[in-house]
Amino acid sequence: MIKKDLGNSEENEIIVSVVIPTYRDWNRLSLCLLALEKQSFPSRNFEVIIINNDPNDPVPNDLPINGWVMLAEGKPGSYAARNAGIATAKGSILAFTDSDCIPDKDWLLEGLKELERSGTSRVGGKIDLFQPMNGSQSAFIYEKYFAFQQERNVKVFKKSVTGNFFAEKFLFDKYGAFDEGLMSGGDFFWNLKVSEKGEKIGFAELAIINHPSRNSIKKITSKKKRTITGYYKETYSKLKYGKQFLVLFKRLIPPMFRIRYIKFESTSDYFQVLMIRWYVELVGVKHLVELQWADKNNKTKQNCV
């Protein structure tokens, strides 16, 4: 919990460390950094740690770093990059976002207020989507209903994405870092592990991050494959055969039964989302089967050696 009055903190005391991994995304990162320069939270009390996940991609000279920390992490994956940032952070509070995000001016202030108000050691903040220039309208409509459902993630599933997430640093010392072997879903699995240990999580509705929707259906299915890969490693591969079959069956249930809780703004939105959802789930099931088949073949080869 935050036990210090910001008004009485030392002039240059770092309370919050903002951790931002980036991979060949300098233009959008610039917008993120400019938004961080405008934070209502005192600039003397927070640092920004940027982790370049491609050391071979040089940092542009005009990047508005503002004297903040720039690291390089050669191990592929945003979780490896985030772990590098956590290791060097000076703040007792870690605030996570991504290079394609634009924080609201009160993002840091409201995130810390909610940590203190709720008495929790973690909070997930609200993520507002916007359609990027030249982005697909269908992709935006789909993600409007499915992407970054932070309030539901926090209140129902006790987890948060790192696009907008605050956590006390001691949690990583106590429960370990993000799984660097995962390309997606590492934030969910870490949060679930910490929640199972009894650590509470709150929702910060006023700590807002603006995030672009993915600009195509192809990008949505690529994301699905990454999350399925993480799910396979952490959960599916450990299930017995019967339960694996049940998972596949449930994923193939027509989406009209699985999206009935959503309040759609129009009939057109409903039918677009229905078709896209079914397609995305089919891609996910296909990828699960491919991973299972590849795993089975590898085990067979190992037994034959």
C-alpha positions in Angstrom: 0.0 0.0 0.0 1.1 3.6 -0.5 2.0 4.8 2.9 3.4 8.2 2.0 1.9 11.6 1.4 3.1 12.8 -2.0 3.1 16.4 -0.7 5.6 15.4 2.0 7.8 13.2 -0.2 11.4 14.2 -0.9 11.8 16.5 -3.8 13.4 14.0 -6.1 12.2 10.7 -4.6 11.1 8.2 -7.2 7.8 6.7 -6.1 6.6 5.2 -9.5 8.6 3.5 -12.2 6.8 3.4 -15.6 7.9 0.3 -17.6 7.4 0.4 -21.4 8.7 -2.4 -23.7 9.0 -1.5 -27.4 9.9 -3.3 -30.6 10.5 -1.3 -33.7 7.7 1.0 -32.8 9.4 4.4 -32.4 6.7 6.6 -33.9 4.0 5.4 -31.6 6.3 5.3 -28.6 7.0 9.0 -29.2 3.3 9.8 -28.7 3.3 7.7 -25.5 6.3 9.6 -24.1 4.9 13.0 -25.0 1.7 12.0 -23.1 3.9 11.0 -20.1 5.5 14.4 -20.1 2.1 16.0 -19.5 1.2 13.9 -16.5 -0.5 15.7 -13.6 1.5 13.5 -11.2 4.7 15.3 -10.1 7.5 14.6 -12.7 10.1 14.6 -9.9 8.4 11.5 -8.4 8.3 9.2 -11.3 10.8 7.7 -13.8 10.1 6.1 -17.2 12.0 3.0 -18.2 12.0 2.2 -21.9 13.2 -1.3 -23.0 14.2 -1.7 -26.6 13.5 -5.3 -27.4 15.6 -5.1 -30.7 19.1 -3.9 -29.8 19.9 -3.9 -33.5 17.3 -1.2 -34.2 19.0 2.1 -33.2 17.1 4.6 -31.0 16.1 7.6 -33.1 17.9 10.8 -32.2 14.6 12.7 -32.0 12.9 10.3 -29.6 11.6 12.5 -26.7 13.4 10.5 -23.9 13.4 13.5 -21.6 16.3 12.2 -19.6 14.5 8.9 -18.8 16.1 5.4 -18.7 16.7 3.5 -22.0 17.6 -0.1 -21.8 18.2 -2.8 -24.4 17.0 -6.4 -24.0 18.1 -8.9 -26.7 16.0 -11.8 -25.5 12.8 -11.9 -27.7 9.5 -11.1 -26.0 7.8 -8.3 -24.2 7.9 -10.1 -20.9 11.7 -10.5 -21.0 11.8 -6.7 -21.7 9.5 -5.9 -18.8 11.5 -8.1 -16.5 14.6 -6.1 -17.5 12.8 -2.9 -16.6 11.5 -4.2 -13.3 15.1 -5.2 -12.3 16.3 -1.6 -12.7 13.2 0.2 -11.3 13.7 2.6 -8.4 10.1 3.1 -7.5 8.1 1.0 -5.0 5.2 1.1 -7.4 5.5 -0.2 -11.0 3.2 1.2 -13.7 3.0 -0.8 -16.9 1.9 0.3 -20.4 2.9 -0.3 -24.0 4.6 1.7 -26.7 1.4 2.0 -28.7 -0.6 3.4 -25.8 -1.4 7.1 -25.0 -1.9 7.7 -21.3 -4.5 10.2 -20.1 -2.9 13.1 -18.3 -4.2 11.8 -14.9 -3.2 8.2 -15.5 -0.5 7.9 -12.9 -2.3 10.1 -10.3 -5.5 8.1 -10.6 -3.8 4.7 -10.6 -2.0 5.5 -7.3 -5.1 7.0 -5.8 -7.0 3.7 -6.5 -4.1 1.6 -5.0 -4.4 3.6 -1.8 -8.2 3.8 -1.8 -8.8 0.1 -2.4 -6.0 -1.1 -0.1 -4.9 -3.6 -2.8 -1.4 -4.2 -4.0 -2.4 -4.2 -7.7 -4.9 -2.4 -9.9 -5.8 -2.7 -13.6 -6.8 0.6 -15.2 -9.4 1.3 -17.9 -8.4 1.0 -21.6 -10.3 3.0 -24.1 -10.0 1.9 -27.8 -9.7 4.1 -30.8 -9.6 3.2 -34.5 -6.2 3.9 -35.9 -5.7 5.7 -39.2 -6.3 3.3 -42.2 -7.4 0.7 -39.7 -10.2 -1.8 -40.5 -13.7 -0.8 -39.4 -14.6 -4.5 -38.8 -11.5 -5.1 -36.7 -12.4 -2.0 -34.6 -16.0 -3.1 -34.1 -14.9 -6.5 -33.0 -12.2 -5.2 -30.6 -14.6 -2.7 -29.2 -16.5 -5.6 -27.6 -13.7 -8.0 -26.9 -10.4 -6.3 -26.5 -9.1 -5.2 -23.1 -12.3 -5.8 -21.0 -10.4 -4.6 -18.0 -13.2 -4.2 -15.6 -14.4 -7.7 -16.2 -10.8 -9.0 -16.2 -10.2 -7.5 -12.8 -13.5 -8.0 -11.0 -14.4 -11.5 -12.4 -11.0 -13.1 -13.3 -8.7 -11.2 -10.9 -6.2 -10.4 -13.6 -5.1 -7.5 -15.8 -3.2 -6.8 -19.0 0.1 -4.9 -18.8 -1.3 -2.2 -21.2 -2.6 -0.5 -18.1 -1.5 -2.1 -14.8 -0.1 -0.9 -11.5 1.6 -3.2 -9.0 3.7 -2.8 -5.9 7.2 -3.9 -6.7 7.5 -6.3 -3.8 5.1 -8.6 -5.5 7.7 -9.5 -8.2 10.3 -10.0 -5.5 7.9 -12.3 -3.6 6.2 -14.2 -6.4 8.7 -14.0 -9.2 8.9 -12.3 -12.6 6.8 -12.7 -15.7 7.3 -15.9 -17.7 9.8 -15.0 -20.4 9.0 -18.1 -22.4 5.6 -16.7 -23.3 5.0 -14.3 -26.2 1.5 -13.5 -25.0 -0.6 -14.0 -21.9 2.3 -13.7 -19.5 0.5 -10.8 -17.7 -2.6 -12.9 -17.2 -0.8 -16.0 -15.9 1.3 -13.9 -13.5 -1.8 -12.1 -12.2 -3.7 -15.4 -11.7 -0.7 -16.9 -9.8 -0.6 -13.8 -7.5 -4.3 -13.8 -7.0 -4.2 -17.5 -6.0 -1.7 -16.5 -3.3 -4.4 -14.2 -1.8 -3.2 -10.8 -3.1 -6.1 -8.6 -4.0 -6.6 -6.5 -7.2 -8.7 -3.4 -7.8 -10.1 -1.6 -10.9 -9.0 2.0 -11.5 -11.8 3.4 -13.7 -10.2 6.8 -13.8 -6.7 5.7 -14.7 -7.2 5.7 -18.4 -5.0 4.5 -21.3 -6.0 5.1 -24.9 -5.1 2.1 -27.1 -5.5 1.7 -30.9 -7.5 -1.3 -32.1 -5.7 -3.8 -34.3 -5.9 -2.6 -37.8 -7.0 -5.9 -39.5 -8.7 -9.2 -38.8 -5.3 -10.9 -39.6 -3.7 -9.1 -36.7 -6.6 -10.3 -34.4 -6.0 -13.9 -35.4 -2.3 -13.5 -35.0 -2.9 -12.3 -31.4 -5.2 -15.3 -30.9 -2.5 -17.7 -31.9 0.0 -16.1 -29.5 -2.5 -16.3 -26.6 -3.4 -19.9 -27.5 0.3 -20.8 -27.5 0.6 -19.4 -23.9 -2.6 -21.2 -22.9 -1.3 -24.5 -24.3 1.9 -24.3 -22.4 0.4 -23.2 -19.1 -2.9 -25.1 -19.0 -4.1 -27.2 -21.9 -1.0 -29.5 -22.2 -1.4 -30.4 -18.5 -5.1 -31.5 -18.9 -6.1 -35.1 -19.3 -7.3 -36.2 -22.8 -11.0 -36.1 -21.9 -10.8 -32.5 -20.6 -8.7 -31.5 -23.6 -11.5 -32.7 -25.9 -14.1 -30.9 -23.8 -12.1 -27.6 -24.2 -12.1 -28.0 -28.0 -15.8 -28.8 -28.0 -16.6 -25.7 -25.9 -14.6 -23.5 -28.2 -16.5 -24.7 -31.2 -19.9 -23.9 -29.7 -21.5 -21.3 -31.9 -20.5 -17.8 -30.7 -24.2 -16.7 -30.5 -24.4 -18.6 -27.2 -21.1 -17.2 -25.9 -21.7 -13.5 -26.7 -25.2 -13.3 -25.4 -24.1 -11.3 -22.4 -22.8 -8.5 -24.5 -24.9 -5.4 -25.1 -24.4 -4.5 -28.8 -25.0 -1.0 -30.0 -26.7 -2.3 -33.2 -27.8 -5.4 -35.1 -25.1 -4.7 -37.6 -22.5 -4.9 -34.9 -23.9 -8.1 -33.6 -23.7 -10.0 -36.9 -20.2 -8.7 -37.7 -19.0 -9.7 -34.3 -20.7 -13.1 -34.6 -19.0 -14.0 -37.8 -15.6 -12.7 -36.8 -15.8 -14.4 -33.4 -16.6 -17.7 -35.0 -13.7 -17.4 -37.4 -11.3 -16.4 -34.6 -12.3 -19.3 -32.4 -11.8 -21.7 -35.4 -8.3 -20.3 -35.9 -7.7 -20.8 -32.1 -8.9 -24.4 -32.1 -6.9 -25.2 -35.2 -3.8 -23.8 -33.6 -4.4 -25.8 -30.4 -4.7 -29.0 -32.4 -1.5 -28.1 -34.3 0.4 -27.5 -31.1 -0.9 -30.8 -29.6 0.1 -32.7 -32.7 3.6 -31.2 -32.8 4.1 -31.9 -29.1 3.0 -35.5 -29.6 5.3 -36.0 -32.6 8.3 -34.6 -30.6 7.6 -36.9 -27.7 7.4 -39.9 -30.1 10.8 -38.9 -31.6 12.3 -38.6 -28.2 11.1 -42.1 -27.1 12.5 -43.6 -30.3 16.0 -42.2 -29.6 
